[in-house]
């Protein structure tokens, strides 16, 4: 193997490592944002919002590295899949970071409005499920593990189920007591954001399958 090829392979591996680190950051942000909501911790929520700029900067840095890798030499078909899926996965991770920002913003709004209408149990559980999906999709990406990627895709249905459960419960609260409408609506938004986090984790898993097999999965 030529020195040039060895260097190129090393840069491709660094790209995957950078994407994994970005994934860890956005996963932590989601967990902390939901924690800020459940504990009505405005300082923590503000910290999460401020950290969104860091995530955005990492996304730009990864995109720049991908462009350099493409421009440096004519990539082989597999190299193009590595770079292309890297760009797609980075976009999904950036969206997850946006959802962490949105949840943190709601956490501040809810904290300023008064006590929670109910102790938060299912939302943190939903967040744990979505974080687990994200963590496993990134593990699948690093290890090129399509079996794990397929498991992530299957787990999405469970997150959808809990989203529907939370939606129905909060809707009942609003119907029984109109004073809860404002806060319950915000909590429904949080549940929706977490459902989208799981969708993005599923997207990442599907890109892993494409990276390994060259086959695109059909969307449901």
C-alpha positions, 0 to 999 in steps of 0.5 A, spaced: 500 500 500 502 506 498 504 512 503 499 516 500 493 511 500 495 509 507 495 517 509 488 517 506 485 511 509 488 514 516 484 521 514 477 517 513 478 513 520 479 520 523 473 522 519 469 517 523 472 518 529 470 526 529 463 524 527 463 519 533 465 525 538 460 529 535 454 524 536 457 523 543 456 531 544 449 531 541 447 525 545 449 528 552 446 535 550 439 531 549 440 528 556 442 534 559 436 538 556 431 533 559 434 533 565 434 541 565 426 540 564 425 535 569 428 539 575 426 546 572 434 548 572 434 554 568 442 554 568 443 547 565 438 549 560 442 555 558 448 552 558 445 547 553 443 552 549 450 556 549 453 549 547 449 549 540 454 553 537 460 548 538 456 543 535 454 547 529 462 549 528 463 541 529 459 540 523 462 545 519 469 542 520 467 535 518 463 538 512 470 541 510 474 535 511 469 531 507 470 536 501 478 536 502 478 528 502 474 528 495 478 534 492 485 531 494 484 525 490 479 521 486 476 517 491 474 509 490 467 507 490 467 505 497 471 511 499 465 515 496 460 511 500 464 513 507 465 520 505 457 521 503 455 517 509 459 521 513 456 527 511 449 525 511 450 522 518 453 529 520 446 532 518 442 528 522 447 529 528 446 536 527 438 536 527 439 532 534 443 538 537 437 542 534 432 538 538 437 539 544 437 546 544 429 546 543 428 542 549 432 546 553 429 553 551 422 549 553 425 547 559 426 555 561 419 557 559 416 551 563 420 553 569 418 560 568 411 558 568 411 555 575 411 548 577 410 542 573 403 539 572 406 532 573 412 529 575 416 527 569 417 520 568 415 518 561 419 523 558 426 522 561 424 514 559 423 516 552 429 520 552 433 514 555 430 510 549 432 515 544 439 516 547 440 508 547 438 508 539 443 514 538 449 511 542 448 504 538 447 507 531 454 510 532 457 504 535 454 500 529 457 506 525 464 505 528 464 498 528 461 497 521 456 492 525 449 492 520 446 487 526 446 492 531 444 497 526 438 493 524 436 493 532 436 500 532 431 501 526 427 496 530 427 500 536 424 506 533 417 503 534 417 502 541 419 510 541 413 511 537 409 507 542 411 511 548 410 518 544 403 516 543 402 514 550 405 521 552 401 525 547 394 521 550 396 523 557 397 530 556 391 531 552 387 528 557 390 533 562 388 539 558 381 536 557 380 536 564 384 542 566 384 548 561 389 551 566 394 546 564 394 547 556 400 551 555 405 547 559 402 540 557 403 543 550 410 545 551 411 538 554 408 535 547 413 538 543 418 535 547 416 528 546 415 530 539 423 532 539 425 526 542 421 522 537 425 525 532 431 524 535 429 517 535 428 518 527 435 521 526 438 515 530 434 510 525 437 514 519 444 513 522 443 506 522 440 506 515 446 509 513 451 504 516 447 499 513 448 502 506 455 504 508 457 496 509 452 493 503 451 499 498 444 497 499 439 503 501 433 501 506 426 502 504 423 508 508 417 506 512 
